[in-house]
């Protein structure tokens, strides 16, 4: 046991070795903190990204619902227009039909 102490001159450099070990421990601790912070930042970014995706999905679904309602309105207007056109043609036939018979 005394051999390794003499080899590294423990007695003379004891505080230097303790300082080096403490600095290495501090660097390792800092690396753990950095890794934890990176992981938390990734989670925050991904949740913000998820929120953006949910907002976009909601907007798209709302627009789709409005589009479906507008399609129904367009269909009803086309049907009404076709009915009005048929009635107009019927009136024209009545008027011109009587004129051409005379």
C-alpha positions in Angstrom: 0.0 0.0 0.0 2.8 2.4 0.7 4.3 1.7 -2.8 1.6 3.5 -4.7 1.6 6.4 -2.4 5.3 6.8 -2.8 5.1 6.3 -6.6 2.6 9.2 -7.0 4.1 11.2 -4.2 0.9 11.3 -2.3 2.2 13.2 0.6 3.5 16.1 -1.5 0.7 16.2 -4.1 -2.3 15.1 -2.0 -4.3 18.4 -2.5 -3.6 18.4 -6.2 -5.0 14.9 -6.6 -8.0 15.6 -4.5 -8.6 18.8 -6.6 -8.3 16.8 -9.8 -10.8 14.2 -8.6 -13.2 16.9 -7.5 -13.0 18.6 -10.8 -13.6 15.4 -12.7 -16.6 14.7 -10.5 -17.9 18.2 -11.2 -17.4 17.8 -15.0 -19.4 14.5 -14.9 -22.1 16.1 -12.8 -22.3 19.0 -15.3 -22.6 16.6 -18.2 -25.5 14.9 -16.5 -27.2 18.3 -16.0 -26.6 19.2 -19.7 -28.1 15.9 -20.8 -31.1 16.4 -18.6 -31.6 19.9 -19.9 -31.3 18.8 -23.5 -33.9 16.1 -22.8 -36.3 18.5 -21.2 -35.8 21.0 -24.1 -36.6 18.3 -26.6 -39.8 17.4 -24.6 -40.8 21.1 -24.6 -40.2 21.4 -28.4 -42.0 18.2 -29.1 -45.0 19.2 -27.0 -45.1 22.6 -28.8 -44.9 20.8 -32.1 -47.7 18.5 -31.0 -49.8 21.5 -30.1 -49.1 23.1 -33.5 -50.2 19.8 -35.2 -53.3 19.6 -33.1 -54.2 23.3 -34.0 -53.6 22.5 -37.7 -55.7 19.4 -37.5 -58.5 21.3 -35.8 -58.4 24.0 -38.4 -58.5 21.4 -41.2 -61.5 19.6 -39.6 -63.4 22.9 -39.1 -62.7 23.8 -42.8 -63.9 20.4 -43.9 -67.1 20.7 -41.9 -67.7 24.2 -43.4 -67.0 22.8 -46.8 -69.5 20.0 -46.4 -72.1 22.5 -45.3 -71.3 24.8 -48.3 -71.6 21.7 -50.6 -75.1 21.1 -49.2 -76.0 24.7 -49.7 -74.7 24.6 -53.3 -76.7 21.5 -54.0 -79.9 23.1 -52.6 -79.3 26.2 -54.7 -78.6 24.2 -57.8 -81.8 22.2 -57.2 -83.8 25.4 -56.6 -82.3 27.0 -59.7 -83.2 23.9 -61.8 -86.7 24.0 -60.5 -87.0 27.7 -61.3 -85.6 27.1 -64.8 -88.1 24.3 -65.4 -91.0 26.6 -64.3 -89.7 29.4 -66.5 -89.5 27.0 -69.5 -93.0 25.8 -68.7 -94.3 29.3 -68.7 -92.5 30.0 -72.0 -94.0 26.9 -73.6 -97.4 28.0 -72.4 -96.9 31.5 -73.8 -95.2 30.6 -77.1 -97.2 27.4 -77.5 -100.4 29.5 -77.5 -98.9 32.0 -79.8 -97.8 29.5 -82.4 -101.2 27.7 -82.3 -103.0 30.9 -83.2 
